[in-house]
Amino acid sequence: MSTATLTSKGQITIPVEVRNDLKVDAGDRVEFVQIAPGRYEFVAATSEVTKLKGMFGPAKRTVSIESMNAAIAKRGAAAR
């Protein structure tokens, strides 16, 4: 198990074995995702959004940009 100490400024140094396992380096983004009250998951946020393509299988139906814009406009008008 790897441990780190919180500084008075609220900073920690991520142990090298954790950095290597997550493949993160200086300047990379990480996220703290709450998975339960008082429990967080530390996740590397270095993946490109394009890697999410196909995550849920093929699209069941396609929607045109025009249809999306019309739905947004309709919803925006209803909110006023």
C-alpha positions, -999 to 999 in steps of 0.1 A, spaced: 0 0 0 13 35 -9 8 64 15 13 101 13 13 130 38 -9 161 34 11 193 37 -2 225 55 -10 238 20 -33 209 13 -8 193 -11 4 157 -14 31 140 -34 18 110 -53 41 81 -48 62 71 -78 46 36 -81 11 51 -82 22 77 -108 37 49 -129 7 27 -126 -17 55 -136 7 67 -163 6 103 -151 34 129 -152 39 165 -142 11 187 -156 -14 158 -161 -49 162 -147 -64 138 -122 -99 137 -107 -112 127 -73 -145 109 -78 -168 104 -48 -179 67 -47 -194 68 -13 -197 93 16 -161 98 28 -146 76 1 -130 89 -32 -114 73 -62 -83 89 -76 -85 88 -114 -61 99 -141 -79 123 -165 -54 120 -193 -74 101 -219 -87 118 -250 -125 121 -253 -123 103 -287 -114 71 -268 -150 71 -255 -164 65 -291 -182 32 -293 -183 28 -255 -221 21 -256 -222 2 -289 -235 15 -322 -260 44 -321 -296 32 -322 -306 63 -342 -288 93 -356 -298 128 -349 -289 157 -372 -273 189 -360 -304 208 -372 -326 185 -350 -304 191 -320 -304 229 -325 -342 229 -328 -346 209 -296 -322 232 -278 -341 263 -291 -374 248 -281 -363 240 -246 -346 274 -242 -378 292 -253 -398 271 -228 -375 281 -199 -382 318 -203 
